[in-house]
Amino acid sequence: MTSVRASALLLLTMMAAGAAEEPLPKAVLEQIEASKPALDKAFSDYRKKVIDENNKLVALIQKAMEKSTKAGKLDEAIALKSALEKARNGDLLRDYLEPTTADLIGGVGGEPRAGAIASVTLSTNDPIAELAVNKPVYDNRDYLISEVPKELLGLTFAQRSFKEPAACTVKVISSGTLYLALGVPNDGKEFEDQGFVKTDLQLKCTTGPLSILRKSVRAGDSITISVMAITNSFPIWKAR
């Protein structure tokens, strides 16, 4: 599991890299340096709290599994055993943790910060790839992406299947903007009803241009991308 402390160090490294191009005032750099001990302690305390809460979850599942086993509820016990293994590995809480440093100091009440890109998880096993030219846009075809808007370059997208309809639920992990490449034959109306708005951006690939929608989302939001018969719509989000 990537530590929150590592996220903070990455941010500070990025700040330092940015300073090489446009030096920050001395007072600003001194304050950033002075913040490090407090941040280190905060991240250490956070990690301890996460471990404590995960231990509580493991204990609860263990107790429930033993109770189901004694009661002869084997199907329930098997499901709990699977959940127990995931909890011990940290997989049950993983997607609810590890906010970036920016998320920790982000908007009040979970409101997305200006310019932030959402991070998400998917209900499907679609392959995940970096959005870039010459990348296959689908997981079952060799059709390539030929042009990516600069605003979306390097973000993550789901390589959904061409002509294999399937619904997908997107769960938002950190607040920000979620983009959606609009598949064919969908006209986008259903997504507009979910709060997505049209943009002037287009993603171009072998099958033609795909319109891009966007939506400001909060951690905990759940969005369903409906079944498509030809070209599936797919989400575009921040790599984790």
C-alpha positions in Angstrom: 0.0 0.0 0.0 1.4 3.4 -1.0 1.9 5.5 2.1 0.3 8.9 2.6 3.8 10.0 3.7 5.1 9.1 0.2 2.4 11.3 -1.4 3.6 14.2 0.7 7.2 13.7 -0.2 6.2 13.5 -3.9 4.3 16.8 -3.6 7.3 18.5 -2.0 9.6 17.0 -4.7 7.2 18.4 -7.4 7.4 21.8 -5.7 11.2 21.7 -5.7 11.1 20.7 -9.4 8.8 23.6 -10.1 11.1 25.9 -8.2 13.9 25.1 -10.7 11.9 26.7 -13.5 10.4 29.6 -11.5 12.1 30.1 -8.1 9.8 30.5 -5.1 10.4 33.3 -2.7 12.8 32.4 0.1 10.1 32.8 2.8 7.8 30.4 1.0 10.6 27.7 0.7 11.5 28.2 4.4 7.9 27.7 5.4 7.6 24.5 3.3 10.7 23.2 4.9 9.4 24.1 8.4 6.2 22.2 7.6 7.9 18.9 7.1 8.2 17.7 10.7 4.5 18.4 11.3 3.5 16.7 8.1 5.6 13.7 9.0 3.9 13.4 12.3 0.4 13.8 10.8 1.1 11.1 8.2 2.5 8.8 10.9 -0.6 9.3 13.0 -2.8 8.8 10.0 -1.1 5.5 9.1 -1.5 4.2 12.7 -5.2 5.1 12.6 -5.7 3.3 9.3 -4.0 0.2 10.7 -6.1 0.3 13.8 -9.4 0.6 11.9 -8.4 -2.2 9.5 -7.6 -4.4 12.5 -11.1 -3.7 13.9 -12.6 -4.7 10.5 -10.6 -7.9 10.5 -11.8 -8.8 14.0 -15.4 -8.1 13.1 -15.3 -10.3 10.0 -13.5 -13.1 11.9 -16.2 -13.1 14.5 -19.0 -13.0 12.0 -17.4 -15.9 10.0 -17.0 -18.1 13.1 -20.7 -17.4 14.1 -21.9 -18.3 10.6 -19.8 -21.5 10.6 -21.2 -22.6 13.9 -24.8 -21.9 12.7 -24.2 -24.0 9.6 -24.6 -21.0 7.2 -21.8 -22.2 4.9 -22.5 -19.9 2.0 -22.3 -16.9 4.3 -19.2 -18.3 6.0 -17.4 -18.7 2.6 -18.3 -15.1 1.6 -17.0 -13.9 5.0 -13.8 -15.9 4.6 -13.2 -14.2 1.3 -13.8 -10.8 2.8 -11.5 -11.7 5.7 -8.6 -12.5 3.3 -9.2 -9.1 1.5 -9.3 -7.3 4.8 -6.1 -8.8 6.1 -4.4 -7.7 2.8 -5.9 -4.2 3.2 -7.9 -4.6 0.0 -11.3 -3.8 1.6 -10.2 -0.3 2.8 -7.6 0.4 0.2 -9.9 2.4 -2.1 -11.1 4.5 0.8 -7.6 5.5 1.9 -4.4 6.9 0.5 -5.7 10.4 -0.3 -3.0 12.5 -1.9 -1.6 15.4 0.0 -3.6 17.7 -2.2 -6.8 15.8 -1.2 -5.9 16.1 2.4 -5.8 19.9 2.1 -8.5 20.1 -0.5 -12.0 21.7 -0.4 -14.1 21.8 2.7 -16.8 19.2 2.9 -15.4 17.1 0.1 -16.0 19.8 -2.5 -13.6 19.3 -5.5 -10.7 21.6 -5.7 -10.3 23.8 -8.7 -8.4 21.9 -11.4 -8.4 18.6 -9.5 -9.0 15.4 -11.5 -11.0 12.7 -9.8 -9.6 9.3 -9.0 -12.0 6.3 -9.3 -12.4 2.5 -9.2 -14.5 0.5 -11.7 -16.9 -2.4 -11.1 -15.5 -4.1 -14.3 -12.2 -5.8 -15.0 -11.6 -3.5 -18.0 -7.8 -3.0 -18.7 -6.5 0.4 -17.6 -4.2 2.4 -19.7 -2.6 5.9 -20.0 -4.5 8.1 -22.4 -2.0 8.7 -25.2 -1.6 8.6 -29.0 -1.1 5.2 -30.6 -2.7 3.4 -27.6 -5.4 0.8 -28.4 -8.8 2.4 -27.4 -10.5 -1.0 -26.9 -9.3 -4.2 -25.2 -10.5 -6.5 -28.1 -9.4 -4.5 -31.1 -6.3 -2.9 -32.5 -8.0 0.4 -33.2 -5.6 3.1 -32.1 -6.0 6.6 -30.6 -4.8 9.2 -33.1 -5.3 12.5 -31.2 -5.7 13.4 -27.5 -6.7 16.8 -26.1 -3.8 18.3 -24.2 -6.1 18.6 -21.1 -6.4 14.8 -21.0 -2.9 13.6 -22.0 -1.5 11.2 -19.4 -4.8 10.6 -17.6 -6.1 7.1 -17.1 -8.9 5.5 -19.1 -10.7 2.1 -19.3 -10.1 0.1 -22.4 -13.7 -1.2 -22.7 -14.7 -3.8 -25.3 -15.8 -3.0 -28.9 -19.3 -4.4 -29.8 -19.5 -6.3 -26.4 -22.0 -4.3 -24.4 -21.5 -4.2 -20.7 -22.5 -1.7 -17.9 -19.9 -0.3 -15.6 -20.2 1.4 -12.2 -17.7 4.1 -11.4 -17.0 4.8 -7.8 -15.3 8.1 -7.0 -12.4 7.8 -4.5 -11.2 11.4 -4.5 -13.1 14.6 -5.6 -12.4 16.4 -8.8 -13.4 16.4 -12.4 -14.4 13.1 -14.1 -14.3 13.0 -17.9 -16.3 10.7 -20.1 -15.6 9.7 -23.7 -19.0 9.4 -25.3 -19.5 6.2 -27.2 -21.7 5.4 -30.2 -24.7 5.4 -30.6 -25.3 7.2 -27.4 -26.2 10.9 -27.8 -25.2 11.8 -24.2 -28.7 12.6 -23.0 -28.6 10.1 -20.2 -25.3 11.4 -19.0 -26.5 14.9 -19.1 -29.3 13.7 -16.8 -26.5 12.5 -14.4 -24.9 16.0 -14.4 -22.3 15.6 -17.1 -21.9 18.6 -19.4 -20.6 18.8 -22.9 -17.1 20.1 -23.7 -15.4 21.2 -26.9 -12.9 18.4 -26.5 -12.7 15.4 -28.8 -10.7 12.1 -28.6 -9.9 10.9 -32.1 -9.4 7.2 -32.9 -9.7 4.7 -35.7 -13.5 4.5 -35.3 -13.9 8.2 -35.4 -14.0 11.2 -33.0 -15.5 10.7 -29.5 -17.1 13.7 -27.7 -15.9 14.4 -24.2 -18.2 15.1 -21.3 -17.2 16.2 -17.8 -18.7 16.3 -14.4 -17.5 17.6 -11.0 -17.7 14.7 -8.6 -17.2 14.0 -4.9 -15.6 11.1 -3.1 -18.2 8.5 -2.5 -20.2 9.3 -5.6 -21.3 6.3 -7.8 -22.0 6.7 -11.5 -23.3 4.0 -13.8 -22.2 3.9 -17.4 -25.0 2.1 -19.2 -24.8 -0.9 -21.6 -23.7 0.1 -25.1 -24.1 -2.1 -28.2 -21.3 -0.7 -30.4 -18.7 1.7 -28.9 -18.8 1.8 -25.2 -18.5 5.1 -23.3 -15.6 5.1 -21.0 -14.4 7.2 -18.0 -11.2 9.2 -17.9 -9.7 9.9 -14.5 -6.5 10.5 -12.5 -4.0 7.7 -12.3 -3.4 6.4 -8.8 
